[in-house]
Amino acid sequence: MSGQQANERFVQESTVEPEHIARARAHALELGAAPISAAVGAQAAVIAAASRALNIVEVGTGGGVSGLWLLHGSPRATLTTIDNEPEHLGAARSAFIEARVPAARARFITGRASDVLPRMNEASYDIVFIDADPEGVIEYVEHGLRLVRAGGTVLIPRVLANGAVADPVRRDAVTTAYRSLIQEVQTSPAVIGALSTTGEGLLQLTTRPTDA
């Protein structure tokens, strides 16, 4: 086992997932949803807490796992969750009820992100979490950067695509999209970006304040 693999295993085994999120994960996996890892969830929770997020949007529910992690970090936030799979959205709703998330703190929208995001208010959110349709990731990130306030953060998990992005031989559409996204944000004057290898990978993009 390499040092990197040992680190990844240690992080995975050391991350303690709250019981209500673990139950949501089990149900999501039964449905065939693909929730984010606990390590990525914990990192998202820290970012939500550090930014004192009050308004959050997530694209793709993962059966409620990602939303619960975000609210774990910022329990006073209002979360809008978008998914085109009614069953996954229903699972998220049930998970939120079981976790006693107040109804006023969660808004559920069934639909394609490409249809919903353009209708949402610009510069109105603290965090946009994007975990859906990797083929459309660049479009969703563009919308996300429009939706967050100055100093807000867009989070994109799975950007390493299980090692495919780091493999120069891989040139399929999804890998190319992720690779292009990572490369473009490194030189963008509009954001401060960081790529974490935690779990399945997490790209973090924070918009620069307008007076920066």
Secondary structure, DSSP 8 states (H G I E B T S, - for coil): --HHHHHHHHHHHH----HHHHHHHHHHHHHT-----HHHHHHHHHHHHHTT-SEEEEE--GGGHHHHHHHHH-TT-EEEEEES-HHHHHHHHHHHHHTT--GGGEEEEES-HHHHGGGS-TT-EEEEEE-S-GGGHHHHHHHHHHHEEEEEEEEEETTTGGGTTT-TT---HHHHHHHHHHHHHHS-TTEEEEEE-STT-EEEEEE--TT-
